[in-house]
């Protein structure tokens, strides 16, 4: 076999060194694939030829491809979201929007660790495009989600030999940003028992009293919006969580809970039982008044014409009630945290609290949803009185 490195002379008289090397076969056609490389010196050409030959023999060679970052993300999303729910698929796509914005037009093989570091910095300082003031920073949680999806996409690209390595593998969110996020999370706490009672007293005569109580017994907003009267047994005093109603890409999606544990039957506390009876009677009167204009959707949370509510409308209505009641504004989802914290700190066994929440993982319930405050810790202080006294 002759020397694979060939000396060539360009039109301007410049000397170059070129080689052509087999790099495998095209998966679709089966045809042989070749790569041509040209260098200034024979030493450079020979070193590169040896490297490529070794990598092709080992099956580790990554040939040049023209695919862009956005094109690869399109391909990855198709396979990554085959068996996931529509809402989850939408979350995957949303998480990758900042990547498309900053790096989408670059060749996949050209992005570097520095590009990923710059992406993180941009996201934390000015990456927001929706869900708040455009041009402000995204949360650390959002950045983590984006990095997680990008790493997964690049891992597949490595496996398919489109890139040599995952350049996002070791990217870290700056420590100061993580510290601030942790401090902000620590400051955000659900209502205390006093705040819950103050809120309920203020809204007792409002139309949404029963749906608010549903939130305060630990149901998710999507579960409240998805609750049908057929799942409420006022005679037996129970309700069954069977359906969630959420917004996905601007469209309403109705589906069952994520897990079998999420499907659960809950006994109705007496105040909620009474409120639901009142609410059902009120809706019957509204239906008579509206006549044919009334939409018999069957949902518990409906407007005066029977149309089912979406989670965004429910959230805005609750914020309005908070303002009218002059109570501290918290996320509606925090009502779930408040309920589970109250149950856990009132002596209800952990396994019961987890089952009430619809969680399969008991440790997850305790780690994420239980927020003891100084009042809850007072019992421990009382016990120490006896030890230290």
Residue pairs with C-beta under 8 A, 6 or more apart in sequence:
4 19
4 20
4 21
4 49
5 17
5 18
5 19
5 42
5 45
5 46
5 49
6 17
6 18
6 19
7 15
7 16
7 17
7 42
8 15
8 16
8 17
8 18
8 38
9 15
9 16
10 16
16 38
16 39
16 40
17 38
17 39
17 40
17 41
17 42
17 44
17 45
18 36
18 37
18 38
18 39
18 45
19 36
19 37
19 45
19 48
19 49
20 34
20 35
20 36
21 34
21 35
21 37
21 49
21 52
21 53
21 56
22 32
22 33
22 34
22 56
23 33
23 34
23 35
23 52
23 56
23 61
23 63
24 32
24 33
24 56
24 61
24 63
25 31
25 32
25 33
26 32
26 33
33 63
35 52
35 63
35 64
37 45
37 48
37 49
37 52
38 45
39 45
39 48
52 61
55 61
55 62
60 161
61 161
62 109
62 161
62 162
62 163
62 164
63 161
64 109
65 107
65 108
65 109
65 162
66 107
67 75
67 107
67 108
67 162
68 104
68 105
68 106
68 107
68 108
69 99
69 100
69 103
69 104
69 105
69 106
69 107
69 108
69 111
70 100
70 104
70 105
71 108
72 108
72 153
72 157
72 162
73 96
73 99
73 100
73 104
73 153
76 152
76 153
76 156
76 157
77 89
77 92
77 93
77 96
79 156
80 92
80 152
80 153
80 156
81 88
81 89
81 92
81 93
84 92
85 255
85 258
86 248
86 249
86 253
87 246
87 248
87 253
90 248
90 249
91 145
92 149
95 142
95 145
95 146
95 148
95 149
96 146
96 149
96 150
96 153
97 129
98 119
98 122
98 123
98 127
98 138
98 146
99 119
99 146
99 150
101 127
101 129
102 115
102 118
102 119
102 122
103 111
103 115
103 119
106 115
108 157
108 162
108 163
109 162
109 163
109 164
111 167
112 167
113 167
113 168
113 170
113 171
115 167
116 147
116 150
116 167
116 168
116 171
117 171
119 146
120 143
120 147
120 171
120 173
120 174
121 174
123 137
123 138
123 142
123 143
123 146
124 137
124 138
124 140
124 143
124 173
124 174
124 177
125 137
126 135
126 136
126 137
127 137
127 138
128 134
128 135
128 136
128 137
128 138
139 181
140 173
140 177
140 178
140 180
140 181
141 181
143 173
143 177
144 173
147 168
147 171
147 173
150 168
151 166
151 168
151 169
154 163
154 166
154 167
154 168
154 169
155 166
157 163
157 166
158 164
158 165
158 166
188 330
188 334
189 334
189 371
189 373
190 330
190 334
190 335
190 337
190 338
190 341
190 371
191 199
191 327
191 328
191 330
191 334
191 335
191 338
192 338
192 373
192 375
193 342
193 375
195 327
195 328
196 216
196 338
196 342
198 325
198 327
199 212
199 321
199 322
199 325
199 327
200 209
200 212
200 213
200 216
202 321
202 324
202 325
202 326
202 327
203 209
203 212
203 321
203 324
203 325
206 321
207 279
207 282
208 317
208 318
208 321
209 275
209 278
209 279
210 272
210 275
210 276
210 278
210 279
210 300
211 224
211 279
211 300
211 301
211 314
212 318
212 321
212 335
213 269
213 271
213 272
213 275
214 223
214 224
214 227
214 272
214 300
215 221
215 224
215 318
215 332
215 335
215 336
216 335
216 338
216 339
217 266
217 269
217 272
217 339
218 335
218 336
218 339
218 340
218 343
218 356
218 357
219 227
219 241
219 336
220 244
220 333
220 336
221 311
221 314
221 315
221 332
221 333
222 244
222 245
222 246
222 311
223 241
223 243
223 244
223 257
224 300
224 301
224 314
225 244
225 245
225 246
225 299
225 301
225 308
225 309
225 310
225 311
225 314
226 242
226 243
226 244
226 245
226 254
226 299
227 239
227 241
227 243
227 299
227 300
227 301
228 242
228 243
228 298
228 299
228 300
229 280
229 298
229 299
229 300
230 298
231 239
231 240
231 241
231 242
231 243
232 238
232 239
232 240
232 276
232 300
233 239
233 240
234 268
234 273
234 276
234 277
234 280
237 267
237 268
237 273
238 265
238 266
238 267
238 268
239 265
239 266
239 268
240 263
240 264
240 265
240 266
241 257
241 262
241 263
241 264
241 265
241 266
241 358
242 256
242 257
242 263
243 254
243 255
243 256
244 254
244 255
244 256
244 257
245 252
245 253
245 254
245 299
245 308
245 310
245 311
246 252
246 253
246 255
246 311
247 253
247 310
247 311
247 312
252 310
256 262
256 263
257 263
257 358
259 358
259 360
260 360
261 355
261 358
261 359
261 360
262 358
263 358
264 355
264 356
264 358
266 356
268 276
276 300
279 300
283 302
283 306
286 294
286 304
286 305
286 306
287 294
287 296
287 306
290 304
290 305
290 306
293 305
294 305
294 306
295 302
295 305
295 306
295 307
296 306
297 306
297 307
297 308
299 308
299 309
301 308
301 309
301 314
302 308
302 309
303 309
309 317
314 332
315 332
318 332
319 329
319 332
322 328
322 329
322 330
323 329
336 357
336 369
337 369
337 371
340 353
340 356
340 357
340 365
340 369
340 370
341 369
341 370
341 371
341 372
341 376
343 352
343 353
343 356
344 350
344 353
344 366
344 370
344 372
345 370
345 372
345 376
348 356
350 362
350 365
350 366
351 362
353 365
353 370
354 361
354 362
354 365
354 366
357 365
357 369
359 365
